[in-house]
Each structure stands twice: as C-alpha cells, then as structure tokens.
Amino acid sequence: MLITIDLESEVPIYQQVRNEIVVHKVNKVYQILKQDGFIHIHRQKGVVINPNGFPPVDDSFLEKVRQQLRPIISEALCRGMDEEEFHKEVKTIFHSIQKGGIT
C-alpha cells in the first residue's frame, strides 16, 4: 500500500495516514464483496447490492467452507471431540441461525 502525505497540509500527518488507511480498507472490502458476487460496482450508479440476492453454493464456495472448517475440526479432534458431538454442535448452530438467532 502506498500512502501519500502532503507535508504542506494543515491536516496532521497521523490523520493523513489514518485517512489513507481507511480508504484502502474500504476499497479492499468493496473488491472482496464484488469478487464474491454480493455487490456490483457501476461507474454511473455506484455500488449496488446484487439484485439476484446471494450467489449460489458452487464449487468455489464449498472449497472456501472446507478451508475454513479444517482448522476448527482439527482443533476439535485434538481436544477429544468426536464426530457425533461435532455434528450436534454444527446442527445446533445451523438451526439457531436459520431461526434468526445469533448463537
């Protein structure tokens, strides 16, 4: 990331750096959301939420899920959790989220 600092500006240097970092983070988030199919970025309309809703479950999404679950499952195994107990926890969380819950 390249940060531009205006040494003649009235804005303090730390604030200039902070502002540059915030803009960089926002742009990165937009790119990730666009890449994952959640938003469209139009030059004239700006950022628009995908009118077709969430992208479908595809091979790319399944691979992402596998990669994210792998370390969690590994830790559960190291701590002695068996497959049945793990499935039970996943099912509990899944159903809670479906019903609009947090946990």
Stockholm file with secondary structure:
# STOCKHOLM 1.0

chainA/1-103         MLITIDLESEVPIYQQVRNEIVVHKVNKVYQILKQDGFIHIHRQKGVVINPNGFPPVDDSFLEKVRQQLRPIISEALCRGMDEEEFHKEVKTIFHSIQKGGIT
#=GR chainA/1-103 SS CCCCCCTTCSSCHHHHHHHHHHHHHHHHHHHHHHHTTSEEEETTTEEEECTTCSCCCCHHHHHHHHHHHHHHHHHHHHTTCCHHHHHHHHHHHHHHHHTTCCC
#=GC SS_cons         CCCCCCTTCSSCHHHHHHHHHHHHHHHHHHHHHHHTTSEEEETTTEEEECTTCSCCCCHHHHHHHHHHHHHHHHHHHHTTCCHHHHHHHHHHHHHHHHTTCCC
//
